[in-house]
Amino acid sequence: MTGFALGAEQEEWCARLRALSADRLRPLAEKGEPGRVNRPLLAALGDEGLLERVFTSGALDLCLLRESLAYGCTEAETALALQGLGAYAVLREGTPAQSERWLPGVRSGRTVAAFALSEPGAGSDAAALALDARRDGAGWRLTGDKCWISNAPEADFYTVFARTGEGPGAKGVTAFLVPADRPGLSGEPLDMLSPHPIGSLAFDGVPVGPEDLLGEAGRGFRVAMDTLNLFRPSVGAFAIGMARAALDATLAHTAGRTAFGGVLGDLQAVAHRVAEMATRTEAARLLVYAAAGAYGSGSPDVPRRAAMAKLLATETAQYVVDHAVQLHGAVALRRGHLLEHLYREVRAPRIYEGASEVQRTIIAKELYRGVAAR
């Protein structure tokens, strides 16, 4: 990353992505069923080579990709991100057989991946997982539940984190690749505020073997955190894409909407609010890029930077979208309006992949760790 500005080629690439997102991907998203996996949309992402970019791009390019897609079509951005989240552990930790079996389909958009970490009693406290992996000969049997799992129950395979008991807390968690057709595995969709495919999973003695391990037994929590450290800044990029879309819509609206003998933008109260929206968006955007740069350079402070980026970007996007709705008035509340859509979309990123409160805890812990090391 050079300084605080994107290069001309990066800006041109982002512009092409925004156009592609609006012109080709949004019509496919609109034909999909809310709350269900949109396989034609995924296939289009694969055909355009964008899913391949998830696995070959650096952290900054991943942020630019997610931000640009979110600007034009949030459903396309989410579909792309969930493929990366669900399959990243296979890319990093998978055996040659696992990679050859699953990754080509993920890259083409013909195979749906999912990241199964959260549970009914272990959302923000990810180390408190209770999904039991009990020894059964050379393998294990998985028993318990997962909840709030994106792409469930329609995914073709799941990256599953279960308790194998090598140690307490995070030390006893193992990652497994579990195909959706394993006996004993079932699930159901959940009706959510955002139109994302999210569901619950039930494991009734689901068999897994050594060939299903992702990494080493007892090292699964590290696999999960490595994935989240990469994707947390890009969750912030997703939020920034929504904030920028809301900001541009607000600029157009307030520059053209007549009221009180002029246009809304002539009113100081309106102009100052728009200025605040723009400033917060730009500050959060730069923090996201800085976190991506830290990840790309192998900086030791990635956890702190990633948490800061996700925290500020998602909270900022909520602020910007909320004020955009206020400045548009009742028209923004009408079903199908861009801001009505963004208002429902923007709430979830403050919770998933670590709620804002969790990010603050991570930031504080990293700061005090630095004090202790002096």
N, C-alpha and C positions, 0 to 999 in steps of 0.2 A: 504494500500500500504506500503510495507516494503522497506524503503530506496529508492534507485534509480535503483533497479534491479528487474526483474521478478523472481518468484520462478520457480523451475524445473517443477512443474505441469502446471503452466501457459505457460511456453515455449513449453511444449509437446502439450498442447491443441492448441496453436497457430499453431504449425507445422501440426497437424492433420487438422485444418481448412484450411490451405494453400493447403494441398494435396487434400482435398475434393473440394475446390473451383476450382482447376485446372482440376481435374480428372472427377468429376461428373457435376459440375455446369457450367463450361465453355462450354462444348458441347451443353447444353440446351440453353445457352445464344446465341451461334452462330447460332442456328436454329431459333431464334426469329427475329422479324422484327424491325429494329431500329426505335425508336420513338413510339413504341407501348408497352402496358403492356404485359409482357411475363408470362402468367398464368401457363404454365408448370414449368417454373423456380421458380415461387412463391410456387407452390405446392411441389416442391422438397425441398425448404427451410423449408416448414412446416413439411414435412415428416422426415427431418433430425433433427427436434426439434429446429432449429435455430431461427425461429420466436418466439417461446415460450421464448427463452433466451432473446430476446429484452425486454420482459415485466417483466422478473424475475431477470435479472442480475443487478448488481450495475453498477455505471458509468464507472469504470475501465474495467470491463468485457465487457461492451458494446463497449468501445474503442478497446479492443483487438479483439473482434469479427469483427468489421468493418475494422480494419487495416488488419487482416489476410485474410478476404474475398477479399478485394480490391487488395491485392498482386496477387491473382490468377485469379480473375474474377470481374472486376469493375461492370459489369451489375448485378451480384448476390448481391454485396454489396449495390448497389443503390436500388434494389428491396426490400431488407430487411429493409434498412433505411427508405424508404418511407412508408412502412407498420407501422413502429414504430412512425414516425412523424405524420402520419394521424390518428393513433388510440390512441396515448398516452393520449390525453385529455379525451378520453372515459374511459381509465383505471383510471385516477386520479379523474375526475369530473363526470363521467357518473352515471346515476341512475342504480339500479340493473337490471331494464328492458332493458336499453340501452346496458349494459355490456353483459347480457345474449343473447341479440339479435345479437350483432355484433362481440364481441371479439373472440368467438370460431372460427369463419370463418377466421378472420384475422390471428390468431395463426396457423391455418392449411394451410394458403395460398390459400384458396378458396374464400375469400372475400377481395376485394381490397379497401384500405383506402386512403384518400388524405387530405392534410392540406391546406386549402384555405384561405390564409391571404393576399397575394399580389394583388394589383389592378393596372390598367393602370396608375393611378396617385398617387399610394401609395405603393412604393416598399421599399426602404430604410427607408422612413418616415412612419413606420407602424401605428403610432397613427393618421395619416391623412386619415384613411379609409373613403370611401364615400358610400359603399354598404348600402342602406337605409333599415332599419327594421321599418316599419310603423305599428302602432297598428291597429289590426283588431279583435275586440271583445276581447277574452281572449288571443289571439295570435298575430302574426305579419305577414306582407307580405314583403318579401325580393325583392328589386328592385335595379338593378345595374349590375356591371361586376367584375369579378375576372380574373387575368391574370398571366401567368407564374406558373400555378398550376401543380405540379408533379402528374402524374397518371390521370390527366384530359384529355379528358372527359370520360375515361373508368372506373373510380372508381365506386364502389358500394355504397359508402357513402362519405360525405365530412364533415370535421370539418371546419365550416364556421364562420368567424368573421364579424359582421355587426354592424352598428351604430344604437343603440336604443335610444341614446340621454339623458341618465341620467345626463350627464355632458359634458363639453368640452373635446376635444382631447381624450386621452386614457380612461378617466373616463366614456365615453359614448359608449363603445364597449362591445358587448355581443357575446358569443360563442354558436353556435348551431350545432347539429348533423343533417345533411340534407341528407336523402336517395336520390340516384341518380334518382329515378323514380318519384320524386315529380313533379306535374304539374307546368309548367312555367320554368323549369330548362333545359338548353341546353348548348352545348359546342362544341368546335372544336379543333383538335390537332394543334400544332405549330411545324414547321420544324426548329429544332435547330442544332447548331454545334455539341453538344454532343448527343449521341444516346439515350437520356432519353425520357420517355413518359411525355411530358409537353403540356398543352393546356390552353385554355381560357374557362370561364364559363359565361353564361348570365342568370340573374335572372329576370324573368318577373312576378312579383307578386307571388313569390313562397311562399306557406303557411307554417308556422311553428307555433308550439304551445308550451305551458309550458313544455310539455313532451319531447320537442326537445332541451331544454336548456342544456348546459354543464356548470355546476356551476350556479352562480347567474347572473341575469341581471345587466349589467353595470360593471361586473368584468371579461369580456372576455380578456382584454389586459393582465391581470395577467396570465390567462390560457395560452395565447400565449407565454409569456415570460418564464413561468415555463417550457414549452416544449422546447423552444429554448435554455435555459440555460443548459438543459441536453444534447441536441443533438449538440450544438456548439463544445464542445470538441471532440465529436465523428466524426464530420465533419473533424476536424483536423486529427483524426485517419485514416479516409478514405484517406485523402491527403498523410499521411505518408505511408500508404500501397502502393500507387502509386509511391511515391518517392523511397521507398525501392526496388520495382520491377525495376524501371528505373536504380537505382544504381547498382543492381546485374547484370542486362543486360550489363551495361557499363563496369563493372569489367571483365566480361567474354569476351566481345568484345575487349577491349584494351589489355587484357592479351594474346589474340590469334591472333590479326590482325597484320600482318607484314607490316612494312613501314620503309623506310630510314635505311635499314640494320638491323633492330631489330623488336621488337613489340612496339605498340603504348605506352604501359605502361612504357616503358623505357625512353620515352621523359619526361623531367621534367615538361614541360608545361602541358602535359596530366596528369601526376601523381599528380601534385599539384591541378589541377582542380578536379580530382576524390576525393582527400583528402578533399577539400572544400565541395564538394557535400555530402560526408559521415558525416562530422562534423556538417553541418547545419541540416541534416536529424536527427541525433542523438539528437541534442539540441532541435529541435522541438518536437521530440517524447517524450522526458522527460517532456517538458512543457505540452503536452497533458495529460500525465499520472498524473502530479501534479494537473492539473485542475480537472481531474476525481476524484482524491483523495479528493480534497477540496469539491466537490459536495457530495461525499459519506459521508464525515464527518460533513456535514451541516455547513460548514464555511460561514461566512457572506460575504466573498469576492469572492463568486462564479461568479457573473457577470464579474468582472475584469479578473479573471483567465480564465474563459471560452472564453472571447473575445481575450485575449492574445494568448491562445492556438489555436483558429481558425485562427487568423491573421498570426501568425508565421508559422503554419503548412501549410496553403494553399499557402502562398507566397513562402515558401521553396520548396514545391512540384513543383510549377511553375518553379522555378530556376533549380531544379535538372532535371526535365524532359527536359527543354529547352537545358541544357548543355549536357544531354545524347544524344539528337538528334544531336547536333553539333559534338560530338565525334564519333558518328556512321557514319555521313556523309549521302550521298544520300539514302543509303539503308533504313534508318529510315523514309524516306518520302514516301516510297512505301505503297500503300493502303494494309492494313492487317498486317503490321508490328506492333509488340507490342508497339513501341514508337510512331508510327503514331496514334495508338489508344489512348495511354496515353496523347499525345499532345492535342487531341481534348477533352478528358475527364477532364484534369487537370484545364482547364480555368474556368469552371463553379463554383467550390467551392469558388473562391475568390469573388463571387457575391451573391450566394444564402445563405439564413438564416443569412443575414446581410453582406453587402459588406465589404471589408477591411477598407474602409473609415469609415463605421459605427462602426466597432470594435475599431478603433483608438479613435473615439469620446467617446465610452463607457469607454474605458480604462482611458482617460483623465478625464472624468467626475467623475469616481470613485476615481481617485487619488486626485483630488481637493476637493472632498467631505471629504476625510480623513483629508486633511489639515484644512478644515473649522471646523471639529469636535474636533480638538485639543484644 
